[in-house]
């Protein structure tokens, strides 16, 4: 089964092609250019270099969230377009679960974290047996303090992965918690993790259509939060 995976949930973006669990090729870019300019050209060039046509791809996979609102919209829109045009099934992959697959060879508890600002992180925790991650909690937005207390209660060493890993490592160190950081090249999102998670969905019959593909933000956007705050302020003023 050939899987084309797209990852644009954060600053960097990547694309990969896999045959079942084997990585055929991967392209990664962190140039500062918007993903709308880089993602699809990367996919086109990668397939061309591999001698594989889009028609030969069996599944279109994408990191659907959490992550950057703009990045997720670009990635999901690209995947929807490809899925619709090619009439291919799609895999809607958790960005956090994809990151766990990158460290699945490392036995222990994996704490996947993305900086969500406002003293929060997007987080999901997993346990790995050295081959595959098992989910311990759902994807969520959680404060650093709440996550730290949860980790403290677990009593287990945490392997931190994601762009929020350093942030959490600093805070956990202050709290006296046992945590470690993988090397940078294993710490961040990659399309291979998306493809590996998508393979599990394919095996379990959990693939969806392009029409069903939507982003999972897990939190309101800043514009939506500010609008709600203004509306609440108006209600309070009118009540007075």
N, C-alpha and C positions, 0 to 999 in steps of 0.2 A: 504494500500500500504506500503510494507516494503522497506525502503531506507537504503543502506549501504553507509555511507559518510566518505571520507578520507580528512584529513587536514594536509598538510606538507609544508605550504608556508613560514614558519619562523623557528626559533630555535626549538620550541616544535612541537610535532605532536600529532594528536588525531584521533580516529576512533569512529563512533557511529552507532547504529542501531535504526531506528525509525519506528513506525507504524503510518502513516499519520503524524500528528503534535505531537504525543506523543513520548517522549524519552523512549526507552526500556533499552538501556545501552550505556555507553560512557567510553572510555579508553583514558587517557591523559598521555603523557610521555615527560619529559624535562630533560633527563639524560645526554645529550651531545653526545650520540651515533648518528651515521648517520642514517637518515631516511630509507636508503636502508636496514638497519639491523632490524629496529623496526616496520615499518609501516604494512607490510603484516602479520608478526607474531602477532601483536596486533589485527588485524582484525580477524585472524583465531581463536585466543583465545577468543575474545569477542563473536563471533558467537557460538563457542563451549559451552561457559558458558550459553548462552541464549537458547541453544537447537535448534538453527536455522541453517539450511544448506544454502550454497550459492545458491542452486537451488530455495530456497524459497524467496530469495531476488528479488524484482521487479525492482529496479533502483540502479545503481551505480553512486554515486555523488562524485565530487572532487572539491576542491578549485583550480582553474586553473590560478589564477593570479589576481593582481600582487603579487610579493613576491620574495623570494630567487630563483635564476635561477636553482640551483641544486635541491632545495626542490620541486619546481614546476615540474621539469622533473620527479622526483621520483614519486610524487603523480599521475601525469597524466599517466605515463607509467603503474603504478599499476592498475589504473582505466581502462585503455585501455585493458590491459591483461585480467582483470576479465570480462569486458564487451564482449570482443571477445569470450573468452572461454565459457561464459555462454549464449551468444547471448541475452544480456540484454541491454535495453536502458540506456543511460548515461545522466547525468546532468553536464554541464560545468558551474560552479558557480564562480562568482566574489568573490575573497577573501574579498574585502571591503564590498560588499553587505551582505555576510555571517556574518561579524562582526556587521553590523547594525541590523540584526535579533536578535543578542544576547541582544541588548538594546532596542528592539522594544516596550517593556512595558513602557519605559520611555518617556513620551510625550515631544516633542520639536525637535530641530535640532541636528542631529547626524553627527559629523565630524569624519569620519573614516580615520585614517592616519597610514601609515607604513613608517619607516625610510628607505629612498632610498639612503642615503649618499649624498655627494656633495651638501649639503645644500638644498636637495629636499626631498619631501615625496610623496609616492603614496597616492592619496586621492580621495575620493568621498563623497559628502554630501547628507544627507537624512533628511526628515522630518517624524517624527513618530506621529501617532495619539493615541499612547498607545497600539496599536494592531499590526500594520504593518508599515514598512518603505516605504516611497515614495521617489524615486530618484530625486535629485535636479540638478545633473550634472553627466557627464560620468566619469568613472575611468580615472585617468590621473596621470602623474608625474608633480609636480608643486613645485616651490620654496617656502620656508617658508614665504618670504616677499610677494609674490603674493597672497598666501593663506590668510595671515594676512589682506591684504588690502580688499580682497573679503569678509572676515568675518566682517571687520569693516563696509563695505557698507551694509551688510545684517542687522546689528543692532540687531541680535538675539543671545541669549546665546547659546554657543556651548557645547555639551556633547562630549568629546573627547574619542575615542576608538581606540585601536591598539597599536603596539609597538612603534609608533611615538607620542603617546599621551602626554607623559611627555615632550618630546622635544617641541611640539607645545604649551603645556600649559606654559612652561617657556617663550617662545617667545611672546605668546599672552598676558601674564601678563605684560611683558615689554611694550607692545603696549597699555595697558589699556583695553584690550578686555575681555568680559564676557565669561569665559570658566570654565568648571568643569571636574574633573576626576572621573569616576566610580571606585568602589573598584577593586583591581587587578584581582580577580577571574572572573570579567565580562568584563575586559578591553581587553583581548587578544583573538586571534582566537580560535575557537573550532569547532569540526566536527558537533555539533548540529546545529550551524548557517548554515553550508553547507547543511545539510539535510533539514532544514526549507526552505531555498531558493530553493532547488531542488524540494520540494513539490509544490511550486508555479509554477515552470516550467512544472511539470507534469500536473497540473490542467489546464494550458493554452496551452498544446500541444506543448511545446517548447523543449522536450527532443530530444537528438541526438543519433546517432550510435557511437560505439566505434571508428570507422574509422574517424569520424569527430572531435573527441576530440583532442584538441591541447592546449598548454600553451599560456597564454597572458602575455607577459613580460612588455609591455608598455614602455620599454626603451632598448637601446642596452646594451649588456654586456660590462664589463670593457675591455675585450680582443678586442671586436669589436670596441669600442671607441678608444683604443690605436692604433689599426691598421689603422683606418681612419685618426687619427692625424698624424701618420707616413707618410701615403700616401700624406696627404695635405702638410706636410713639404717638402717631396720630390718634389712635383709639384712646390712649391714656389722656392725651390733651383734651379730646372731646368729652371724655368722662368727667374731667375736672370742670 
